[in-house]
């Protein structure tokens, strides 16, 4: 069982919404992670509590960064036999240190179910009568949340901050000229292996890994490795396996353990990505974090222990050794 709501309520008092650490080199701010390049062949990733959906940052969820960082570390360890990854160490609940890589200019999105609530989701696409998605033919007569005949890879462009990712077919992606066919094929093979392992392990824990996205990069010696995160409730959609069939048969949404809960709340209040972002009530934020935590504990097979102290000072202490070679202080 996840911790009581009081733990997440306490986390509301110290949200990790951004970092501005000195002495760690250039900073790149993504939707969820702040990355620093200390200049020693390593990349420091700080997983904040920011939540993004509809390609926009919507606010923060209490202790979300610690949950994601813990799950990503678990999956990097659980899949390292079938795919190399960037992970070197986890010196703090919110921090991962990895090999500095050049990211591939594509997100590799694997899907097994006809679902989604956004205007660009595979379900919305299908409900509009379209029967091809990212170059894959889809059969007639499918219902929302039904399983696809086989998992499919639907690549996505990586938009600049503030822009929108676009789902494309392999041929469309290659025509853009930003990735070679050899690199794409190598990355696609890794994505298929990871997704199969992820689905098998998740199902053994009572969860359906519905879909996910992978980010990959090239190491200085030219290897393609998995970077950023893997199979977290942020990058992946999880459903509870035991209730899936009955709920879909009854026309209900599957029980979810990911940011789909927040997406659905936003959709219910009329927000689907455009216009002002509605303030997310604390109770919705707490419940979202509770669901993230329940999925995380189910996946890793152990309770999560949180550090609810102010995060910046704690992170500075954990990363002081990475600034020391420059003579700086974090």
C-alpha positions in Angstrom: 0.0 0.0 0.0 1.3 3.5 -0.8 1.9 5.9 2.1 -1.0 7.8 3.5 -2.2 11.0 1.9 -0.5 13.0 4.8 2.9 12.1 3.3 2.0 13.7 0.0 0.3 16.6 1.7 3.6 17.2 3.5 5.3 17.1 0.1 3.1 19.9 -1.1 5.0 22.2 1.2 8.4 21.7 -0.6 7.7 21.2 -4.3 10.7 20.7 -6.5 9.5 22.8 -9.4 12.9 24.0 -10.7 16.6 24.0 -9.9 19.3 26.7 -10.5 22.4 25.0 -9.3 25.8 26.6 -9.8 29.1 24.9 -10.5 27.6 22.0 -12.5 28.0 23.4 -16.0 25.4 24.3 -18.6 21.8 23.6 -17.7 19.1 22.3 -20.0 15.5 22.4 -18.7 13.1 19.7 -20.1 9.5 19.4 -19.3 10.2 17.3 -16.2 14.0 17.0 -15.8 16.7 19.6 -15.3 19.9 18.4 -16.9 23.4 19.7 -16.1 26.6 18.9 -18.0 29.6 19.2 -15.6 32.1 18.6 -18.4 33.5 15.3 -17.2 31.6 12.9 -19.6 28.6 12.7 -17.3 25.1 14.1 -17.4 23.3 15.0 -14.2 19.5 14.6 -14.4 17.3 16.1 -11.6 13.8 14.7 -11.8 11.6 17.5 -10.6 7.9 17.3 -9.4 6.7 19.0 -12.6 3.9 17.2 -14.5 3.5 17.6 -18.2 0.7 16.5 -20.5 -0.6 17.8 -23.8 3.1 18.9 -24.4 2.8 21.5 -21.7 4.0 21.8 -18.1 0.8 21.8 -15.9 2.3 22.3 -12.4 3.7 20.0 -9.8 2.6 16.8 -8.0 4.0 16.2 -4.5 7.0 13.9 -4.4 6.5 12.9 -8.0 10.2 13.3 -8.9 11.3 10.8 -6.2 8.8 8.3 -7.5 9.9 8.6 -11.1 13.6 8.5 -10.3 13.1 5.3 -8.2 11.1 3.5 -10.9 13.5 4.5 -13.7 16.5 3.2 -11.7 14.6 -0.1 -11.1 13.9 -0.5 -14.8 17.4 0.4 -15.9 18.7 -2.4 -13.7 16.0 -4.8 -14.8 16.6 -4.4 -18.5 20.4 -3.9 -18.7 20.9 -7.4 -19.9 18.9 -6.7 -23.1 19.7 -3.0 -23.7 22.6 -0.8 -22.6 21.6 2.4 -20.7 23.2 5.6 -19.4 22.9 5.0 -15.7 25.9 5.4 -13.5 24.6 6.2 -10.0 21.6 7.6 -8.1 23.1 9.9 -5.4 19.9 11.4 -4.2 16.2 10.5 -4.4 15.6 13.0 -7.2 19.0 12.6 -9.0 20.4 10.3 -11.6 23.9 10.6 -13.0 24.5 9.1 -16.4 26.9 8.9 -19.3 26.7 12.1 -21.4 25.1 11.1 -24.7 24.0 12.8 -27.8 20.2 12.2 -27.9 18.6 10.7 -31.0 16.1 13.2 -32.5 13.1 10.9 -32.1 10.9 9.5 -29.3 10.2 5.8 -29.8 6.6 5.2 -28.7 5.4 1.6 -28.3 1.7 0.9 -28.1 -0.4 -2.2 -27.4 -3.9 -0.7 -26.9 -6.3 1.6 -28.7 -6.6 4.3 -26.1 -5.9 7.9 -25.2 -7.8 11.2 -24.5 -5.7 13.8 -26.4 -6.6 15.2 -29.8 -3.5 13.4 -31.2 -4.0 10.0 -29.5 -4.4 6.7 -31.4 -8.0 6.4 -30.1 -9.0 9.9 -31.3 -7.5 9.1 -34.6 -9.4 5.8 -34.9 -12.7 7.3 -33.7 -12.5 9.8 -36.5 -12.6 6.9 -39.0 -8.9 6.7 -39.8 -7.5 3.3 -40.1 -3.7 4.0 -40.5 -1.6 5.3 -37.6 2.1 6.1 -38.0 2.2 3.8 -41.1 0.4 0.9 -39.3 -2.9 -0.5 -40.6 -5.6 -0.8 -37.9 -8.5 -3.3 -38.2 -12.2 -2.1 -38.3 -14.6 -2.8 -35.4 -12.3 -2.1 -32.5 -13.5 -0.5 -29.3 -11.8 2.1 -27.1 -9.1 0.5 -24.9 -9.1 -2.7 -26.8 -5.8 -4.6 -27.3 -4.1 -4.1 -30.7 -3.4 -7.3 -32.8 0.3 -6.7 -32.0 2.5 -4.0 -30.4 3.4 -1.2 -32.8 6.1 1.4 -32.8 4.9 4.9 -33.6 7.8 7.3 -33.7 7.4 10.9 -32.6 9.4 14.0 -33.4 10.9 15.8 -30.5 9.6 19.3 -30.4 11.4 22.2 -28.9 10.1 23.4 -25.5 6.7 24.9 -26.1 6.1 23.0 -29.3 4.2 19.9 -30.0 5.5 16.4 -30.8 4.2 14.9 -34.0 3.6 11.2 -34.5 5.1 10.1 -37.8 5.7 6.9 -39.8 9.1 5.4 -40.2 9.3 6.6 -43.8 8.2 10.1 -42.8 10.8 10.3 -40.1 13.6 9.1 -42.4 12.5 11.6 -45.0 13.1 14.4 -42.5 16.8 13.5 -42.7 17.5 13.9 -39.0 18.3 10.2 -38.3 19.9 7.5 -40.4 18.0 4.3 -41.2 20.7 2.3 -39.5 20.3 4.2 -36.3 16.5 4.1 -36.4 16.5 0.3 -37.0 18.9 -0.2 -34.1 16.8 2.0 -31.8 13.6 0.3 -32.9 14.9 -3.1 -32.1 15.9 -2.0 -28.6 12.4 -0.5 -28.1 10.7 -3.7 -29.1 12.9 -5.8 -26.7 12.3 -3.3 -23.8 8.6 -3.2 -24.3 8.3 -7.0 -24.3 10.3 -7.2 -21.1 8.3 -4.4 -19.6 5.0 -6.0 -20.4 6.1 -9.4 -19.1 7.4 -8.1 -15.8 4.5 -5.7 -15.3 1.9 -8.4 -15.9 3.7 -10.6 -13.3 3.0 -7.8 -10.9 -0.6 -7.4 -11.8 -0.2 -4.4 -14.2 -0.7 -3.9 -17.9 2.0 -1.8 -19.5 -0.3 -0.2 -22.1 2.1 2.0 -24.0 5.4 3.8 -23.3 8.0 6.0 -24.9 11.8 5.6 -25.0 14.5 8.1 -25.5 17.9 7.0 -26.7 21.2 8.5 -27.3 24.7 7.8 -28.6 27.7 7.4 -26.3 31.0 8.9 -27.2 32.1 5.5 -28.6 29.0 5.3 -30.8 26.7 2.9 -28.9 23.0 3.5 -28.8 21.8 3.4 -25.2 18.6 4.1 -23.3 18.6 7.5 -21.6 16.3 9.8 -19.6 13.8 7.4 -18.0 12.2 4.0 -18.7 8.7 2.6 -17.9 7.9 5.3 -15.3 4.2 6.3 -14.7 5.2 9.5 -16.5 6.4 8.0 -19.8 4.1 5.0 -19.7 0.4 4.1 -19.3 -0.4 1.4 -16.7 -3.7 -0.3 -16.0 -4.7 -2.8 -13.3 -4.8 -6.2 -15.0 -7.4 -7.9 -12.8 -10.2 -5.3 -13.5 -9.3 -4.5 -17.1 -11.6 -6.9 -19.0 -14.7 -6.3 -16.8 -14.3 -2.5 -17.0 -13.9 -2.4 -20.7 -16.8 -4.8 -21.2 -18.9 -2.4 -19.1 -17.8 0.6 -21.2 -15.8 2.0 -18.3 -12.2 3.3 -18.4 -9.6 0.9 -17.1 -8.1 1.6 -13.6 -5.0 3.7 -14.3 -1.8 4.4 -12.4 -0.3 7.2 -14.3 -0.8 10.7 -15.4 -3.9 9.7 -17.3 -5.8 10.4 -14.1 -4.7 14.1 -14.4 -5.4 14.2 -18.1 -8.9 12.9 -17.5 -9.6 15.5 -14.8 -8.4 18.2 -17.1 -10.5 16.9 -20.0 -13.5 16.8 -17.6 -13.1 20.5 -16.9 -12.8 21.3 -20.6 -9.0 21.5 -21.1 -7.4 19.5 -23.8 -4.1 21.3 -24.3 -5.0 24.7 -25.6 -5.7 27.9 -23.7 -5.0 28.7 -20.1 -4.2 25.8 -17.8 -6.8 25.3 -15.1 -5.3 25.2 -11.5 -5.2 21.6 -10.4 -6.7 21.3 -6.8 -4.4 19.9 -4.1 -6.7 16.9 -3.6 -6.3 15.9 -7.3 -2.6 16.4 -7.0 -2.4 14.2 -3.9 -4.5 11.5 -5.5 -2.4 11.6 -8.6 0.8 11.1 -6.6 -0.8 8.3 -4.6 -1.6 6.5 -7.8 1.9 7.1 -9.1 3.2 5.6 -5.9 0.9 2.6 -5.9 2.1 1.8 -9.4 5.8 2.3 -8.4 5.6 0.1 -5.4 3.8 -2.6 -7.3 6.5 -2.5 -10.0 9.6 -2.4 -7.7 8.0 -4.8 -5.3 8.9 -2.8 -2.2 7.6 0.3 -0.3 8.9 3.6 -1.3 10.6 5.7 1.4 10.4 9.5 0.8 12.6 12.3 1.9 10.2 15.3 2.6 12.9 17.7 3.7 13.5 20.8 1.5 15.0 19.3 -1.7 17.4 21.9 -3.0 19.8 21.9 0.0 19.7 18.0 0.0 20.5 17.9 -3.7 23.3 20.4 -3.4 24.9 18.2 -0.8 24.6 15.1 -2.9 26.1 16.7 -6.0 28.9 18.6 -4.3 31.5 16.1 -5.5 30.6 16.8 -9.1 31.5 20.5 -8.7 34.7 19.9 -6.8 36.8 19.1 -9.9 36.1 22.6 -11.1 36.9 24.2 -7.8 33.3 25.5 -7.5 30.7 24.9 -4.9 27.2 23.7 -5.8 
